[in-house]
Each structure stands twice: as C-alpha cells, then as structure tokens.
Amino acid sequence: MLKCIFNLQKNTVISGDFHDEKLSKFSYWKNRYKYRNKDVFEWFLEPGEIVEPILNNIAHIQAQHSVGKTNSFLRYIDIGCGLSDLSLHVLIHCPRPLSAAMVDFVSEALQYQNKRMQEYQQMVQLNSESTLHLICADVLCLPFRAGEFDVAIDKGTMDALLKDKGQGHFKSGLLMAEVTRLLSPGGRYLQISDEDPDSRLLFLESISNTKRAAWNCGKRVEETHEESMCGAAPDFHKLSSWNFKSIQLKFGSEYFLYWAERV
Ligand SMILES: C[S@@+](CC[C@H](N)C(=O)[O-])C[C@H]1O[C@@H](n2cnc3c(N)ncnc32)[C@H](O)[C@@H]1O
C-alpha cells in the first residue's frame, strides 16, 4: 500500500478542542447523512450570512485572474460540502461563470447536493455557463492535478479534523498541504470557523508551508471509506500569511472568515 508521509513541525498551539471527537470520524458522518440528516443543514452560518465576503474574495481573484485572459472562468472547490447550501448560493450569486466542484467523503451528502441543485434550477436562473461536479473523495488526498483551482472553500471541515485527539493537527497539516497544492498562483484558500483568531491564526501559520518528506497518497485515512488517490507528487507550493474577517451575528455569536493566497 502506498503511504502518505508528512513532516509537521511540532507545534505548541492548541487549536480546536477535542470535545466531540466523533466529528473527526468517517463513520459518524456516514451514519449522520445516511440515516439522520436528510435535508439542508448548515454546520454554522447560513449562506446569506457569509456569501457576500466570499463573493468579494472571488471578485478579487477574478480581477487578477482575468488580466490578459479571454477565459474568465473561475475554478471553485468546496472541501467537505456536507448538506450545506453555501456553494449553491455562491453559484447563484456569482456574476461570472464558475467551474465548481463539491467534495465530501460521504456519498449521501453528494446525492443530496445533486437533488438540491435540481430543485434550485427549477427556482432560479443559474449562469448557463457554470458547471458543477460532485466528487466523493477524501479531502486529504484529492484526485486533482496541482493548480486546478482558483478558490477553495472550507466551512467547518478543518474544524472537524481538529476534533481528532491523536491526529487532528497532523490531518490539518495534510489538508493545508493538499489545498495549497490544488490552488493556482493568486488563488485563495477561504476557511470559515468559529475559532477565535487569537488561536486560529497562529495555528494556520504554523501548519502552512510545512515541508513534505514524501507525498504518495492512496493511504486509507479513515476506517471504512474507499481509498482515494491524489495526483502526482507536487512541487512545494506556498501560501501567503493569513488574514481574517469577523462575521458578527445577532445575539452576540461571532464567526470568522480566514483567507490566504497561493504565492
Ligand atoms: C463540520 S461538517 C461541515 C459541512 C458543511 N461544509 C457545512 O458548513 O455545513 C464537515 C464536513 O466535512 C466532511 N469531511 C470530514 N472529513 C473529511 C475528509 N477527510 N474527506 C472528505 N470529507 C470530509 C464531512 O463529511 C462533513 O460533511
């Protein structure tokens, strides 16, 4: 069996509390989507509360991306889409065509997204040039070539990985490396979390740009989901430092949009 080896510097930042470790397990999500949740479920933040700053980021990337190019398609990936409506909202509201991919390791989540997309198409006019691909894969080892995307959205997925007491930091490092690999230069990794910037920014910086000793994916990362293969060994790609924006809701709750750019 091929191996996924990753050198992560020992870091002292504690990010994510380990309460609810089940959230880091494939079996938990499979069970949840197969037998319990069958309808839209936002882990936190409704699409309307976050779509605008995401579209602003997309507009920024697009402005840089389209300089000197005739093709204005932006390639978008949702990492761990679950039953969230966020990416469908992005597709509806983005003024330019998107080539979008939604990924989750639970097939029922993708079946749901397919159904939801068809319902949306009956209600609203989607940009006829946009496309959506639903892909069942492990976000730690994605079946795409390096540089295939301009924007990656992670709403609560690194948060879920961080619930793993033993391997949460290690897996977050893998996710960071994988998203960085997928991004084109100038592309952005957008992460939405409830974790405070005091801890999350330090943590994100600490796992960004860590060196990989080797990158041979195909490893079975979780208990029962199918093996996924990522592309060929990447060059070593880098991210800029991380920024954030606070999203304040009524009744005092606060969430954060974090972003970094592929340099
Ligand atoms: C906290 S939920 C967030 C779902 C959605 N983004 C939202 O905002 O409601 C985390 C999602 O990531 C998916 N996930 C967790 N680990 C994954 C992995 N290694 N590969 C693919 N999907 C994963 C889970 O199935 C779940 O749908």
The ligand as a MOL file (V3000), in Angstrom:
LIG
                    3D

  0  0  0     0  0            999 V3000
M  V30 BEGIN CTAB
M  V30 COUNTS 27 29 0 0 0
M  V30 BEGIN ATOM
M  V30 1 C -18.4210 20.2220 10.0430 0
M  V30 2 S -19.0720 19.4920 8.6010 0 CHG=1
M  V30 3 C -19.2790 20.9170 7.5610 0
M  V30 4 C -20.2090 20.6700 6.4190 0
M  V30 5 C -20.5250 21.9000 5.5650 0
M  V30 6 N -19.3330 22.4810 4.9860 0
M  V30 7 C -21.2710 22.9400 6.3900 0
M  V30 8 O -20.8030 24.0590 6.5180 0
M  V30 9 O -22.3550 22.6540 6.8800 0 CHG=-1
M  V30 10 C -17.6020 18.7250 7.9280 0
M  V30 11 C -17.8420 18.0230 6.5990 0
M  V30 12 O -16.5920 17.5500 6.1000 0
M  V30 13 C -16.7260 16.2160 5.6500 0
M  V30 14 N -15.4100 15.5980 5.8690 0
M  V30 15 C -14.7410 15.4670 7.0330 0
M  V30 16 N -13.5660 14.8740 6.8420 0
M  V30 17 C -13.4710 14.6310 5.5100 0
M  V30 18 C -12.4880 14.0120 4.6800 0
M  V30 19 N -11.3410 13.5370 5.1970 0
M  V30 20 N -12.7140 13.9470 3.3550 0
M  V30 21 C -13.8840 14.4140 2.8230 0
M  V30 22 N -14.8600 14.9940 3.5490 0
M  V30 23 C -14.6480 15.1020 4.8780 0
M  V30 24 C -17.8370 15.6080 6.4910 0
M  V30 25 O -18.4810 14.5120 5.8470 0
M  V30 26 C -18.7560 16.8030 6.6790 0
M  V30 27 O -19.7010 16.8740 5.6300 0
M  V30 END ATOM
M  V30 BEGIN BOND
M  V30 1 1 1 2
M  V30 2 1 2 3
M  V30 3 1 2 10
M  V30 4 1 3 4
M  V30 5 1 4 5
M  V30 6 1 5 6
M  V30 7 1 5 7
M  V30 8 2 7 8
M  V30 9 1 7 9
M  V30 10 1 10 11
M  V30 11 1 11 12
M  V30 12 1 11 26
M  V30 13 1 12 13
M  V30 14 1 13 14
M  V30 15 1 13 24
M  V30 16 1 14 15
M  V30 17 1 14 23
M  V30 18 2 15 16
M  V30 19 1 16 17
M  V30 20 1 17 18
M  V30 21 2 17 23
M  V30 22 1 18 19
M  V30 23 2 18 20
M  V30 24 1 20 21
M  V30 25 2 21 22
M  V30 26 1 22 23
M  V30 27 1 24 25
M  V30 28 1 24 26
M  V30 29 1 26 27
M  V30 END BOND
M  V30 END CTAB
M  END
